[in-house]
C-alpha cells in the first residue's frame, strides 16, 4: 500500500467505508458518494445515515462489517473513547481490515491514540492515518475543509483525489499523531479568538451599535477571522445551532491542555476559554454550537443575550 499512487484511487475501483455520519461526517461522505465512490456506512444512530443509504450507500451492522467491504475506511466520531471503540474494539474497523487497507480517522482525538492505532494497524499490514479537520459544518457542506494529516506519507499522497473532494487545503504534517497535534494548534487559536469575538460583540451591543454594520468594518481588517466571519453573524441572530458542539470543543481543549502539561507549557488563554465553555455547558448548552460562548460571556455582565433589547440605542452606556 505504501507504493500506491493517486491514480489507483478511483470511483471505479476504490470502495469507501464511512463510520460516523453526524453534523460533519454525513456531508463529507456525501461528497465522495456524489463523486461516484461505492459507499459502505455505519452510524450508532442509523437514522443519521439514512440520506446516504437512500442515495445508494450500503448500510453495515458494525464498523467491522464496513471495513470488510471497503478499501479505505474513514471514521469521524465524537470522543477518543469512541475512536477506540469503532476502530480497536472486537467489532471495530481494524478487525475487518485486510492487508493493504487504509484507515483514516478524521476525529479530533489524542495524538497518542493516533500513534497506538497506527502501530496496531501496521502489525496486521494495514495503514492508519490521522486526519482531523477544521471548518465546521459550513466547510463540511462546501467541501472546503482544512485537513491536517499524520501517518505514512506515501499513503497520504495516494489519497489526493479524496482529500480534494473534502477540503480546499490538505497538508501532510509528519508521522502518526502529527495531524492531531496540528489540530490542537488550531483549537488553541480558535479558543482564545472566540472569547475576543464574544467580548467585542457584547461591547458593540452595549455601545448601541448595529452589530451587522460593525462587522462590515472589522471583518475585513486586521481583526478578521473565520470565527468572526462565520459565527458572529449567527450570534447576532441568536442562532446557536451546532456547526461544532460545545461539548466536543471542551473535549478538544482538554486534550490540548493535557498535551501542554506534558510538554511543560502554561497556556492561560486556553485555560480561560475552557472555563468559560464549561460555564456554557453548565447552562445546558453542551449540544449547542461553539458560538454559544456568547451566552456565558454576556451573563458575566448581567445581560441575557437571547433576550437583549432589540433597540440598541436603549442600551447605550451612560
Number of C-alpha atoms within 10 A of each C-alpha: 15 14 7 15 15 15 10 13 19 15 17 10 11 16 19 24 30 30 29 26 27 18 18 21 24 24 21 26 28 23 18 20 19 13 12 14 22 20 26 27 32 25 25 16 11 15 11 17 24 18 13 22 16 10 12 14 23 19 20 20 14 19 31 23 21 28 31 20 21 23 20 22 28 28 27 27 23 17 17 18 13 16 25 17 15 25 25 19 15 13 16 20 27 26 19 19 26 16 14 16 21 25 26 22 25 23 22 29 31 24 23 15 18 27 21 17 24 23 15 15 23 14 11 15 15 20 26 30 28 35 34 24 27 19 21 19 20 16 20 25 20 16 21 20 25 22 24 24 30 28 24 19 16 14 19 26 18 19 19 15 16 19 21 16 19 25 20 14 15 20 15 17 18 15 17 26 26 23 28 31 25 21 25 25 11 14 20 20 13 18 23 17 20 22 20 15 21 23 16 13 23 18 14 16 23 17 16 15 17 15 18 13 9 13 17 11 11 14 16 12 10 7 12 14 17 12 17 22 15 14 21 24 16 16 22 17 10 17 16 22 16 17 19 20 22 23 21 17 21 21 18 23 21 17 21 25 21 14 17 14 12 9 9 9 11 11 13 11 14 21 18 14 21 21 12 19 29 19 17 24 19 11 11 9 22 21 17 20 22 26 28 28 26 27 23 23 22 19 12 9 9 9 16 15 19 15 8 14 14 9 12 16 14 11 15 13 9 4
